[in-house]
Amino acid sequence: MSTQIPHPDLHPPNDVAASKLPRPRLSRLQPLALLAPAGIWMLLLLVLPTLIIFELSLVSNIRPGDIVNPNGFDNYIRILDPLYLQVIGRSLFFALSSTMICLILGFPVAYWIAQIAPWRWRNLLLIGFVLPLWTSSLLRSYAWITILRPTGLLNSILSSLSLPTLDVLNTSPAVLIGMSYSLLPYMVLILYAALEKLDKRLLEAAADLGANPVQTFWKVTVPQTFTGIAAASFLVFITAFGDFINPELLGGASSMTAARLVYNQFLGSTQNWGFGSALSMTIILVVSIAIALLIKFGDATPKR
């Protein structure tokens, strides 16, 4: 009697047969269930408030308690006034300048920690840069007021050295000092994450081929760490552009920025919520453009 052996094509394995069965509908809803808490949170605290601000920005001279009746883009046209364009330009200047300062100061430090410092000390050094973030930004600004005021620590040291004192407080340099100090840890941490992955074999190859340190830096180091440089720069720029505390406490009346102008429209003596909302939407637009550039260039593949 012969035993018939089933052909494998006629009787598919159990796993293949199971894969052809329709998936339960519940499995398709699992990703939505995981995203629902964050989605509801974003909808209630980000999307809806932004839509309300946009609606208010279409109302001219609205005050608390007035009826919301959108009637045009007069508030946005008002932003084109040279006075307000100067305020927005000053905010861009502070953001770009503080970004450049943090990049110039933070890159050598991050490179030293990632490539030169002993491995056992790296975590301790990184914690040293994170420590200022454990205190309130308001306290850090008040500390700089104590240092930069006419009778502060800086002028006391200059006087003891028989050097002329400096009147730095309530000026633009004071704002840049406060912003750079507050945002430097973010720059260092992100650059450290990029520089830690630097391929040293390419550095050695560049040196063997006769490249000097400057050529090696621009042709090997920067292309490999471009993603980290872009991410850190855009993060610092976005945070600096919307900074309110440092310009308010260290800049004085001569350092009016977009964030301070929005504050004055909502909580100041002017009480023009429509114009303040238009300014807020302008800030959101600038920040959105920066985030879009971050997504585009931050995910770029470094050139080898």
URFEN-V970148 format. One record per residue. N is the residue number from 1. NEAR is the number of other C-alpha atoms within 12 Angstrom. Layout:
n=N near=NEAR
n=N near=NEAR
This chain:
n=1 near=3
n=2 near=4
n=3 near=5
n=4 near=6
n=5 near=9
n=6 near=10
n=7 near=9
n=8 near=10
n=9 near=10
n=10 near=9
n=11 near=12
n=12 near=14
n=13 near=14
n=14 near=11
n=15 near=10
n=16 near=12
n=17 near=13
n=18 near=12
n=19 near=12
n=20 near=12
n=21 near=10
n=22 near=11
n=23 near=11
n=24 near=12
n=25 near=10
n=26 near=11
n=27 near=12
n=28 near=12
n=29 near=13
n=30 near=12
n=31 near=14
n=32 near=15
n=33 near=14
n=34 near=13
n=35 near=14
n=36 near=14
n=37 near=13
n=38 near=15
n=39 near=16
n=40 near=16
n=41 near=14
n=42 near=15
n=43 near=16
n=44 near=15
n=45 near=14
n=46 near=16
n=47 near=16
n=48 near=15
n=49 near=18
n=50 near=23
n=51 near=20
n=52 near=23
n=53 near=29
n=54 near=30
n=55 near=29
n=56 near=37
n=57 near=38
n=58 near=31
n=59 near=29
n=60 near=29
n=61 near=31
n=62 near=28
n=63 near=25
n=64 near=16
n=65 near=10
n=66 near=16
n=67 near=15
n=68 near=21
n=69 near=16
n=70 near=21
n=71 near=17
n=72 near=20
n=73 near=22
n=74 near=22
n=75 near=33
n=76 near=26
n=77 near=19
n=78 near=23
n=79 near=30
n=80 near=20
n=81 near=14
n=82 near=12
n=83 near=16
n=84 near=28
n=85 near=22
n=86 near=20
n=87 near=29
n=88 near=31
n=89 near=24
n=90 near=30
n=91 near=38
n=92 near=30
n=93 near=27
n=94 near=42
n=95 near=42
n=96 near=27
n=97 near=29
n=98 near=40
n=99 near=40
n=100 near=28
n=101 near=31
n=102 near=40
n=103 near=37
n=104 near=22
n=105 near=23
n=106 near=34
n=107 near=37
n=108 near=22
n=109 near=28
n=110 near=37
n=111 near=32
n=112 near=23
n=113 near=31
n=114 near=32
n=115 near=26
n=116 near=18
n=117 near=20
n=118 near=13
n=119 near=15
n=120 near=12
n=121 near=16
n=122 near=24
n=123 near=17
n=124 near=15
n=125 near=23
n=126 near=29
n=127 near=17
n=128 near=17
n=129 near=27
n=130 near=22
n=131 near=17
n=132 near=22
n=133 near=21
n=134 near=15
n=135 near=14
n=136 near=14
n=137 near=22
n=138 near=24
n=139 near=19
n=140 near=27
n=141 near=34
n=142 near=23
n=143 near=26
n=144 near=34
n=145 near=32
n=146 near=22
n=147 near=26
n=148 near=32
n=149 near=26
n=150 near=22
n=151 near=19
n=152 near=22
n=153 near=19
n=154 near=25
n=155 near=23
n=156 near=20
n=157 near=18
n=158 near=19
n=159 near=16
n=160 near=12
n=161 near=11
n=162 near=10
n=163 near=12
n=164 near=14
n=165 near=21
n=166 near=23
n=167 near=21
n=168 near=27
n=169 near=37
n=170 near=28
n=171 near=27
n=172 near=31
n=173 near=28
n=174 near=34
n=175 near=41
n=176 near=40
n=177 near=35
n=178 near=43
n=179 near=46
n=180 near=38
n=181 near=33
n=182 near=38
n=183 near=42
n=184 near=39
n=185 near=34
n=186 near=39
n=187 near=43
n=188 near=44
n=189 near=38
n=190 near=38
n=191 near=43
n=192 near=37
n=193 near=28
n=194 near=32
n=195 near=34
n=196 near=26
n=197 near=22
n=198 near=29
n=199 near=22
n=200 near=20
n=201 near=15
n=202 near=22
n=203 near=28
n=204 near=19
n=205 near=16
n=206 near=23
n=207 near=19
n=208 near=13
n=209 near=13
n=210 near=13
n=211 near=18
n=212 near=17
n=213 near=17
n=214 near=15
n=215 near=17
n=216 near=24
n=217 near=25
n=218 near=18
n=219 near=23
n=220 near=29
n=221 near=35
n=222 near=27
n=223 near=26
n=224 near=30
n=225 near=36
n=226 near=33
n=227 near=32
n=228 near=38
n=229 near=40
n=230 near=35
n=231 near=35
n=232 near=39
n=233 near=41
n=234 near=38
n=235 near=38
n=236 near=42
n=237 near=40
n=238 near=34
n=239 near=35
n=240 near=44
n=241 near=42
n=242 near=35
n=243 near=39
n=244 near=32
n=245 near=31
n=246 near=46
n=247 near=40
n=248 near=33
n=249 near=35
n=250 near=37
n=251 near=35
n=252 near=23
n=253 near=18
n=254 near=21
n=255 near=33
n=256 near=37
n=257 near=39
n=258 near=42
n=259 near=37
n=260 near=35
n=261 near=40
n=262 near=36
n=263 near=27
n=264 near=24
n=265 near=28
n=266 near=27
n=267 near=16
n=268 near=15
n=269 near=13
n=270 near=19
n=271 near=23
n=272 near=30
n=273 near=36
n=274 near=40
n=275 near=40
n=276 near=40
n=277 near=41
n=278 near=41
n=279 near=41
n=280 near=38
n=281 near=30
n=282 near=32
n=283 near=34
n=284 near=26
n=285 near=19
n=286 near=26
n=287 near=25
n=288 near=19
n=289 near=17
n=290 near=30
n=291 near=25
n=292 near=19
n=293 near=22
n=294 near=26
n=295 near=18
n=296 near=16
n=297 near=22
n=298 near=25
n=299 near=18
n=300 near=19
n=301 near=15
n=302 near=23
n=303 near=15
n=304 near=17
